[in-house]
Amino acid sequence: MATSFGPYRVAASRVVYDRSLMQLAGGACRCANGDILAYYNRLPDAAAGNEAYFLRSDDEGVSWECTALPLASRHEEGAVHVATGMVTLPNGTILLPFADYQSGRTSPEEHPKRLKDLRRSATLHLAVSTDHAHHWDDILDVPVPFDFVYPYGQLFRALDGALCLPMLISTGTSKTWLDDYSASGFLVSRDEGRSWGDWRVIVPSPNPHRCVETTVTPCADGSILALHRNDTPTLRASRSRDDGETWSDPQPTNLHGECGCVIRDSKGRLVVAYRSHRKAPADAPMGMIVVVSEDHGETWSPEAVLPDPKGRVHKDFHETGMPDIFNFPDGRIGIVYYSYDPNLPFVPPANDELWRTIPHIYKRYIALAILEEA
């Protein structure tokens, strides 16, 4: 298994937060004042009552403190959900897209439905901060013509300067979001996120590859690359060569993962982080995987796993996930993700059947890796 990450090596591997319940990392960004901002979902998959919480470091991830007020649902038994979307604009403004889900409960006895149940209506919003996310100046409503929305992936800039907000939508009412009726695309803003217009499709419905959780970045050659989680053991890739107007069909890659994040580094290379795929072959790496491309995503460096901050060797796909990547001004790369520690003291409620079936979500913490040129 590879131990280098293309031209990069690990400069630091740190625990961000493991002192209270944290069941799903949301992402991170670097603020204009140099602070690193990390955020997380207190409950997984938009379970009822979920809020988004924020952590700040002013010393490159050595120490952290809670910051800003949590984002909470406007609905009774509702839930917000954040997922690798936050960005800092050139003027220092921070934007964070999030969805607000209604409960979806159909009877008093039924457990409030989770994200992956498409019978839950959701609204799309954008949190805005002009003080490095110490406070949220505004929560903008983003009108969308879809009943189910799930923003995923960093906002990105099209070649024409437009700001683009990627997300998953569904055209069906089945239980699972990973089905033939999901579609991936993005909304376009031409006023730095104050309003949103055109919906552009990357993967249309019906979606036989079941491509979801799409991460997108412009490449140095003028194309735009999209990588998709799907129902096969590798990420699939689509490419646009006309600034996002049309896209190639999703093609298999040799990247054995899902729930990815892709960015372009300071030298035009692509850096991707993703967790292992549940269907990956036995000889595929297990953990938080990082690869680098020097030809705009046509080929990739060998898959290599980030060292766990607590020294754990991961044994299952769900033990890491939800990476978010950001650039430092000096060319280093920061990657925030969730990891797994079976010794954490948090346990699921004894009388809650849903959480007893997936107890590993109570053993997660937020981790940070910093990569530097080798």
C-alpha positions in Angstrom: 0.0 0.0 0.0 1.3 3.5 -0.9 2.6 5.6 2.0 3.1 8.9 0.1 0.3 11.1 -1.3 1.7 12.0 -4.8 3.9 15.0 -4.2 2.8 15.4 -0.6 3.6 13.9 2.8 1.8 14.2 6.1 3.1 17.2 8.2 0.6 16.8 11.0 -2.2 14.5 12.1 -4.4 15.9 14.9 -7.6 15.3 16.9 -9.9 18.2 16.4 -12.7 17.2 18.8 -13.7 14.1 20.7 -15.1 15.6 24.0 -18.8 15.3 23.3 -21.2 13.5 21.0 -20.3 14.1 17.3 -21.9 11.7 14.9 -21.2 13.2 11.4 -18.5 15.7 10.4 -19.7 18.5 8.2 -16.6 20.0 6.8 -14.1 22.9 7.2 -12.7 26.0 5.6 -9.9 28.5 6.1 -11.1 32.0 7.1 -9.7 35.2 5.6 -8.0 35.9 9.0 -6.2 32.6 8.9 -8.5 30.7 11.4 -9.5 27.2 10.5 -13.3 26.6 10.9 -14.6 23.1 11.3 -18.2 22.1 11.7 -20.2 19.0 12.4 -23.7 17.4 12.7 -24.5 16.4 16.2 -26.7 13.6 14.9 -26.3 11.6 11.6 -28.2 11.9 8.4 -30.5 14.7 9.5 -32.1 12.7 12.3 -34.8 14.7 14.2 -33.3 17.5 16.3 -29.9 17.6 14.5 -28.0 20.9 14.8 -24.8 22.1 13.2 -22.0 23.0 15.5 -18.8 25.0 14.9 -15.2 24.8 16.1 -12.4 27.3 15.5 -8.6 27.1 15.6 -6.3 30.1 15.4 -3.1 28.1 15.6 -3.4 25.8 12.5 -5.3 23.1 14.3 -3.2 22.7 17.5 -6.0 23.9 19.7 -9.8 24.4 19.2 -12.7 26.2 20.7 -16.4 26.3 20.1 -17.5 29.3 18.1 -20.7 30.8 16.5 -24.2 29.7 17.4 -25.4 26.3 16.2 -27.6 26.2 13.2 -31.0 24.7 14.1 -34.1 23.6 12.3 -37.1 25.9 11.9 -39.5 22.8 12.0 -40.8 20.9 14.9 -38.9 17.6 15.0 -37.0 18.9 12.1 -33.2 18.7 11.4 -30.6 20.7 9.6 -27.8 18.9 7.7 -24.4 20.3 6.6 -22.0 18.5 4.3 -18.6 19.8 2.9 -20.1 23.0 1.4 -18.5 26.0 3.3 -16.3 28.4 1.4 -14.6 31.7 2.0 -15.1 34.2 -0.8 -12.3 36.5 -2.0 -13.8 39.4 0.1 -13.7 37.3 3.2 -17.4 36.5 3.4 -18.1 32.9 4.4 -21.0 31.0 2.9 -22.4 27.7 4.2 -25.2 25.9 2.3 -27.5 23.6 4.4 -30.8 21.9 4.2 -33.6 22.0 6.7 -35.7 18.8 6.8 -39.1 18.3 8.2 -39.6 15.3 10.5 -41.6 13.1 8.1 -43.2 11.2 10.9 -46.5 9.7 9.8 -47.7 8.5 13.3 -46.8 9.1 16.9 -45.2 5.7 17.2 -42.9 6.1 14.1 -39.3 7.1 14.6 -38.6 10.5 12.9 -37.3 9.7 9.5 -33.6 10.2 8.5 -32.1 11.9 5.6 -32.2 8.8 3.3 -36.0 8.7 3.4 -37.1 10.8 0.5 -40.6 11.3 1.9 -39.2 14.3 3.9 -39.7 17.8 2.5 -36.6 20.0 2.8 -35.8 23.7 2.2 -32.4 25.0 1.1 -30.6 27.8 2.9 -27.3 29.7 2.9 -25.7 31.0 6.1 -23.7 34.2 5.6 -20.9 35.6 7.8 -18.7 38.7 7.3 -16.8 38.3 10.6 -15.0 34.9 10.0 -18.1 33.0 11.3 -18.0 34.4 14.8 -21.7 35.2 14.0 -24.1 34.6 11.1 -25.2 37.9 9.6 -28.0 36.3 7.6 -29.7 33.1 6.7 -30.8 33.3 3.1 -33.6 31.2 1.7 -32.6 29.5 -1.6 -35.8 28.7 -3.6 -35.6 25.4 -5.5 -38.2 23.6 -7.5 -37.6 20.2 -5.7 -39.2 18.8 -2.6 -36.1 16.8 -1.6 -32.7 18.6 -1.7 -29.3 17.6 -0.2 -26.5 20.1 -0.7 -23.1 18.3 -0.9 -19.7 19.5 -1.9 -17.9 22.8 -1.9 -19.3 25.7 -3.8 -17.1 26.3 -6.8 -16.4 29.0 -9.3 -17.3 28.6 -13.0 -15.0 30.0 -15.7 -17.4 32.8 -16.3 -17.2 33.9 -12.7 -20.5 32.5 -11.5 -20.7 30.8 -8.1 -22.1 27.3 -8.2 -23.8 25.3 -5.4 -23.8 21.5 -6.0 -26.5 19.3 -4.6 -28.5 16.1 -4.9 -32.2 16.2 -5.7 -34.8 13.5 -6.1 -37.6 13.1 -8.5 -39.2 10.1 -6.7 -40.8 9.4 -3.4 -39.1 6.1 -2.5 -37.4 5.4 0.9 -33.8 5.6 -0.2 -31.9 8.5 -1.7 -29.4 6.1 -3.4 -31.8 5.0 -6.1 -32.6 5.5 -9.8 -34.6 8.7 -9.1 -31.8 10.8 -7.7 -30.1 13.5 -9.8 -27.0 15.6 -9.3 -26.4 19.2 -10.4 -25.8 22.7 -9.2 -27.5 26.1 -8.9 -25.8 29.3 -10.3 -25.4 32.7 -8.7 -24.1 35.8 -10.4 -24.2 38.1 -7.3 -21.9 36.2 -4.9 -24.6 34.0 -3.4 -27.3 36.6 -2.7 -29.6 35.1 -5.2 -29.6 31.8 -7.2 -31.0 31.1 -10.7 -30.2 28.4 -13.3 -30.3 24.7 -12.3 -27.7 22.7 -14.3 -27.8 19.0 -14.4 -24.6 16.9 -14.1 -26.2 13.4 -13.7 -29.9 13.4 -14.7 -32.7 11.2 -13.5 -33.3 8.3 -14.1 -29.8 7.6 -12.7 -28.9 4.0 -13.4 -25.4 4.4 -11.8 -27.1 5.8 -8.7 -24.6 8.7 -8.6 -24.9 10.9 -5.5 -22.8 13.1 -3.2 -21.0 14.7 -6.1 -17.9 16.8 -5.5 -16.9 19.3 -8.3 -13.9 21.4 -9.1 -12.7 23.4 -12.1 -9.4 22.0 -13.6 -6.4 24.0 -14.8 -7.1 22.9 -18.4 -10.5 24.7 -18.4 -12.6 21.6 -17.9 -14.7 20.9 -14.8 -14.4 17.5 -13.1 -17.2 15.9 -11.0 -16.6 12.8 -8.9 -19.7 10.7 -7.7 -20.4 8.3 -5.0 -22.4 5.5 -6.5 -23.5 1.9 -6.0 -20.3 0.4 -7.4 -16.9 0.0 -5.6 -15.3 3.0 -7.2 -16.0 6.7 -7.7 -17.3 7.6 -11.1 -16.2 10.7 -13.0 -18.0 13.2 -15.3 -16.4 16.1 -17.1 -17.7 19.3 -18.7 -15.7 21.1 -21.3 -18.3 23.9 -21.8 -18.3 25.5 -18.3 -20.9 23.2 -16.9 -23.5 23.4 -19.6 -23.2 19.7 -20.6 -21.5 16.7 -19.0 -20.1 13.4 -20.0 -21.7 10.2 -18.7 -20.2 9.0 -15.4 -17.3 6.7 -16.0 -15.6 4.3 -13.5 -12.3 5.3 -12.0 -9.8 3.3 -10.0 -10.6 5.1 -6.8 -12.1 2.7 -4.4 -14.3 5.0 -2.3 -17.3 7.2 -1.7 -18.2 10.4 0.1 -15.4 12.3 -1.5 -14.0 15.8 -1.8 -11.9 17.2 -4.6 -10.0 20.6 -4.8 -7.3 22.1 -7.0 -4.1 22.9 -5.2 -1.9 26.0 -5.7 0.0 24.3 -8.6 -3.1 23.2 -10.5 -3.0 19.6 -9.3 -6.2 17.9 -8.1 -6.3 16.5 -4.6 -9.1 14.0 -3.6 -9.9 12.5 -0.2 -12.6 9.9 0.3 -13.5 7.0 2.6 -13.2 3.4 1.6 -16.2 1.9 -0.3 -18.3 -0.7 1.4 -18.0 -2.9 -1.7 -14.3 -2.4 -2.3 -12.2 -5.5 -2.9 -10.3 -7.0 0.1 -7.0 -5.7 -1.1 -8.2 -2.1 -1.4 -7.0 0.3 1.3 -9.2 1.0 4.4 -9.5 4.4 6.0 -9.4 8.0 4.8 -7.8 7.7 1.3 -6.0 10.6 -0.5 -4.9 10.7 -4.1 -3.4 13.4 -6.4 -3.7 14.0 -10.1 -1.2 16.0 -12.2 -3.2 15.6 -15.5 -6.6 17.1 -14.5 -8.1 13.9 -13.2 -7.2 11.6 -16.1 -4.8 9.5 -13.9 -4.2 9.4 -10.1 -1.4 8.6 -7.7 -1.6 5.3 -5.9 -4.3 5.2 -3.1 -2.8 6.0 0.3 -4.4 6.1 3.7 -3.9 9.0 6.1 -2.4 8.0 9.5 -5.1 8.0 12.2 -4.4 10.7 14.9 -4.9 8.1 17.6 -2.9 5.4 15.8 -5.8 3.2 14.9 -5.7 0.9 11.9 -9.2 1.0 10.5 -11.1 -2.2 9.9 -14.4 -1.1 8.2 -15.5 1.4 5.7 -17.7 3.4 8.1 -14.8 4.2 10.5 -13.8 7.4 8.5 -15.8 9.7 6.2 -17.0 13.1 5.1 -13.7 14.7 4.2 -13.4 18.4 3.4 -10.2 19.9 2.0 -8.8 23.5 2.0 -5.6 25.2 0.8 -3.1 27.1 3.0 -1.5 30.2 1.3 1.9 28.5 1.5 0.8 25.5 -0.6 0.0 23.1 2.2 -3.3 21.1 2.2 -5.7 20.7 5.1 -8.1 17.8 5.3 -10.8 17.6 8.0 -12.8 14.3 8.4 -14.4 12.1 10.9 -12.5 9.1 12.4 -13.4 6.3 14.8 -12.4 5.5 18.4 -14.1 2.5 20.0 -13.0 3.7 23.4 -15.1 6.9 23.3 -17.6 6.8 26.2 -20.7 7.7 24.2 -23.3 5.0 23.8 -26.7 4.9 21.9 -29.9 5.1 23.9 -30.9 1.6 25.2 -34.5 2.0 24.2 -33.9 3.4 20.7 -34.0 0.6 18.1 -32.7 2.8 15.2 -29.4 3.8 17.0 -28.8 0.3 18.4 -28.6 -1.0 14.8 -25.7 1.4 13.9 -23.9 1.9 17.2 -20.6 2.9 15.5 -21.9 6.4 14.9 -21.5 7.0 18.7 -17.7 6.5 18.5 -16.8 9.2 16.0 -14.5 12.2 16.4 -13.2 15.0 14.1 -9.7 14.7 12.8 -7.3 17.0 10.8 -4.5 16.1 8.5 -2.1 18.7 7.1 -0.1 17.7 4.0 3.1 19.5 2.7 5.3 19.1 -0.3 7.6 16.1 0.1 
